[in-house]
Amino acid sequence: MRLSPRLQAVTTRVQGEVAADVGTDHGHLAAYLLDTGRCSRVIAIENAPGPAERAQRHLARRGGDRAELRRGHGLDPLAPGEADVAIIAGLGGDTMVAILAGARDKASRFILQPMTRAARLRAWLVNERFLVVDEDLIDEGRRLYDLLVAVPGGPGDGVACSPPVEPFQLTPDGRLSRDLVLEIGPLLLAGGHRLLPRRLRELAGRRQRVAAMAALSSDEQGRGAALTAAGEIRILEALYRRLTGDEGWRNRCSPGSAR
């Protein structure tokens, strides 16, 4: 069985004997974990009747008594501490936040692959005192996907992200804000991920589109949005050049070139 690059990347982060696959759909990821020996038992969770029935048949053939399908929403069907790792992949960041809220005791490790709103998910994890221990960017051609691994922190823990998510100085007149750090990915930034230059260009391209639209506005709010976007583009450009030494930013960062 072949998985997409983003799901393949998810499997490499699985640790422990028991994995829970939330929103398992047809059960392909759950079956792959058993086939490759990544874990010895899988609890596949699916709420939709059709996919749940197909996953049940698929896992019965591939996993036998090592795989169990449970119907329900998010992590609700899982008892506290029942899984070593919980996988939530292919959902939006807001949906993941709703699933994780009140469920931090369901597993000791969470592998999260949001399709949208990754910055919102990062912010929630930090605010809720999860420790983000790994981040990755997965290239699937026209799109980059975020992958995060988080573990619940205790009430006395003094660190909510490793490294801590804080603004830092790029240039004498440019400061990378906390919001931008969360949008980029703090561990991606700290580790100089190989795809980080592309992410910076894409983020700048989005802001160029915002600035272009805001420039058409005649009110103060529109002008303010254009100025904010222009300032963030300059900061992203400074970071890009610091990472790459490349002066070709302008040609690579037009609104039409962002992928």
C-alpha positions in Angstrom: 0.0 0.0 0.0 1.3 3.4 -0.9 0.5 6.5 1.1 0.8 10.2 0.0 4.0 12.0 1.1 2.2 13.8 3.9 0.7 10.6 5.4 4.0 8.8 4.9 5.7 11.6 6.9 3.0 11.1 9.6 3.9 7.4 10.0 7.6 8.2 10.6 6.6 10.1 13.8 4.6 7.2 15.3 6.1 5.9 18.6 4.6 3.4 21.0 2.5 0.2 20.9 -1.0 1.6 20.5 -1.9 4.3 17.9 -5.3 6.0 17.5 -6.1 7.3 14.0 -8.8 10.0 14.3 -10.9 10.4 11.2 -9.5 7.2 9.7 -11.8 7.4 6.6 -11.1 4.1 4.7 -8.5 2.9 7.3 -5.5 3.0 4.9 -3.2 4.8 7.4 -4.2 2.5 10.2 -3.6 -0.6 8.1 -0.2 0.8 6.9 0.9 1.2 10.5 0.2 -2.4 11.2 1.7 -3.7 7.9 5.0 -1.9 8.6 5.2 -2.7 12.3 5.1 0.9 13.3 2.8 -0.1 16.2 1.3 -3.4 17.4 -2.4 -2.2 17.8 -4.5 0.5 16.1 -7.7 2.1 17.2 -9.3 3.6 14.2 -12.0 6.3 14.8 -14.5 7.4 12.3 -17.8 9.2 12.7 -19.3 9.0 9.2 -21.3 5.8 8.6 -20.1 5.1 5.0 -16.4 5.4 5.6 -16.7 3.6 9.0 -18.2 0.6 7.3 -15.5 0.5 4.6 -12.8 1.0 7.2 -14.2 -1.9 9.2 -14.0 -4.2 6.3 -10.6 -3.1 5.3 -9.1 -3.4 8.7 -10.7 -6.8 9.3 -8.8 -8.0 6.3 -5.5 -6.3 7.0 -5.3 -6.0 10.8 -7.3 -8.8 12.3 -7.6 -8.5 16.0 -4.8 -5.9 16.1 -7.2 -3.3 14.6 -10.4 -2.0 16.2 -12.8 0.5 14.6 -14.8 2.8 16.9 -17.6 5.1 15.8 -17.6 8.6 17.3 -16.5 12.2 17.1 -12.8 13.1 17.5 -11.1 11.5 20.5 -14.4 10.9 22.3 -14.3 7.1 21.8 -10.9 6.9 23.4 -10.4 6.4 27.1 -7.7 8.5 28.9 -4.3 7.1 28.3 -5.6 4.3 26.1 -3.3 5.2 23.2 0.4 6.0 23.2 0.0 8.3 20.1 -3.0 9.9 18.6 -3.0 10.9 14.9 -5.2 13.7 13.5 -4.4 14.2 9.9 -6.2 15.9 7.0 -8.5 18.2 9.0 -8.5 21.9 9.4 -6.7 23.6 12.3 -9.9 24.9 13.8 -11.4 21.4 13.8 -8.3 20.0 15.4 -8.5 22.6 18.2 -12.1 21.5 18.9 -11.0 17.9 19.0 -8.1 18.5 21.3 -9.9 20.7 23.7 -10.4 18.7 26.9 -8.7 15.6 25.4 -5.1 16.2 26.4 -5.1 13.0 28.6 -6.2 10.7 25.7 -2.6 10.1 24.5 0.9 10.9 25.5 1.8 12.1 22.0 -0.2 13.9 19.3 0.7 13.9 15.6 -1.1 16.7 13.8 -1.3 17.4 10.1 -3.6 20.3 9.5 -4.8 21.1 6.0 -5.6 24.8 6.9 -5.1 27.2 9.8 -1.8 25.7 11.1 -0.9 29.0 12.8 -4.2 28.9 14.7 -3.4 25.4 15.8 0.1 26.3 16.9 -1.2 29.3 18.9 -3.7 27.1 20.7 -1.1 24.4 21.5 1.2 27.0 23.0 -1.6 28.7 25.0 -2.7 25.3 26.3 0.8 24.4 27.4 1.5 21.7 25.0 5.2 21.1 24.1 5.7 21.2 20.4 8.6 18.8 19.8 8.7 18.5 16.1 7.6 20.3 13.0 8.0 19.5 9.3 6.9 20.8 5.9 5.8 18.2 3.4 6.0 19.1 -0.3 3.3 17.6 -2.5 4.0 19.7 -5.6 1.7 22.6 -5.7 1.3 22.8 -1.9 3.3 22.6 1.3 1.6 20.8 4.3 2.5 21.4 7.9 3.2 18.5 10.3 3.4 19.0 14.1 4.1 16.7 16.9 3.0 17.8 20.4 3.0 16.4 23.9 0.9 17.7 26.8 2.8 19.7 29.3 2.0 19.7 33.0 0.6 22.6 35.0 4.1 23.4 36.4 6.0 23.3 33.1 7.6 26.6 32.2 8.0 26.0 28.5 5.1 25.8 26.1 7.1 25.4 22.9 10.6 24.3 22.1 12.1 26.8 21.4 9.8 29.3 23.1 7.7 31.3 20.6 8.9 34.8 21.1 9.4 37.8 18.7 13.0 38.4 17.8 15.0 41.0 16.0 15.9 40.5 12.4 17.3 43.9 11.4 17.5 47.2 13.3 14.1 48.2 11.9 12.5 44.8 11.4 11.1 42.5 14.0 9.5 39.1 13.4 6.3 39.2 15.4 4.9 36.3 17.5 2.1 35.9 15.0 4.5 35.6 12.1 6.6 33.1 14.0 3.5 31.0 14.5 2.6 31.3 10.9 6.0 30.3 9.7 6.6 27.6 12.3 9.0 28.1 15.2 10.9 24.9 14.9 11.0 25.2 11.1 12.5 28.7 11.7 14.9 27.5 14.4 16.1 24.6 12.3 16.4 26.4 9.0 14.1 23.8 7.2 15.1 23.3 3.6 11.6 24.4 2.4 11.6 27.5 4.6 12.5 29.9 1.7 9.5 28.7 -0.3 7.3 29.2 2.7 8.5 32.7 3.2 7.9 33.5 -0.5 4.4 32.1 -0.2 3.6 34.1 2.9 4.9 37.2 1.2 2.8 36.5 -1.9 -0.3 36.3 0.2 0.5 39.7 1.7 1.1 41.2 -1.6 -2.4 40.2 -2.7 -3.8 41.7 0.5 -1.8 44.9 0.0 -3.0 45.2 -3.6 -6.6 44.8 -2.6 -6.2 47.2 0.3 -4.6 49.8 -1.8 -7.8 50.1 -3.8 -9.6 51.2 -0.6 -9.9 54.9 0.2 -10.7 54.5 3.9 -8.2 54.5 6.8 -8.7 50.8 7.6 -7.7 49.8 4.0 -4.6 52.1 4.1 -3.7 50.6 7.5 -4.0 47.0 6.1 -1.8 47.9 3.1 0.9 49.4 5.4 0.8 46.4 7.7 1.2 44.0 4.8 4.0 46.0 3.3 5.9 46.0 6.6 5.5 42.2 6.9 6.7 41.7 3.4 9.9 43.6 4.2 10.5 41.5 7.2 9.9 38.2 5.3 12.3 39.4 2.6 15.0 40.2 5.2 14.6 36.8 6.7 14.7 35.1 3.3 17.9 36.9 2.3 19.5 36.1 5.7 18.7 32.4 5.1 19.7 32.2 1.5 21.9 35.2 0.6 19.7 35.4 -2.5 18.9 38.8 -4.0 16.3 37.4 -6.5 13.5 37.8 -4.0 11.5 40.3 -6.1 11.3 38.0 -9.1 10.4 35.0 -7.1 7.8 36.6 -4.9 5.3 38.2 -7.2 1.6 37.4 -6.4 1.4 35.2 -9.4 4.4 33.1 -8.5 3.2 31.9 -5.1 2.3 28.3 -5.2 
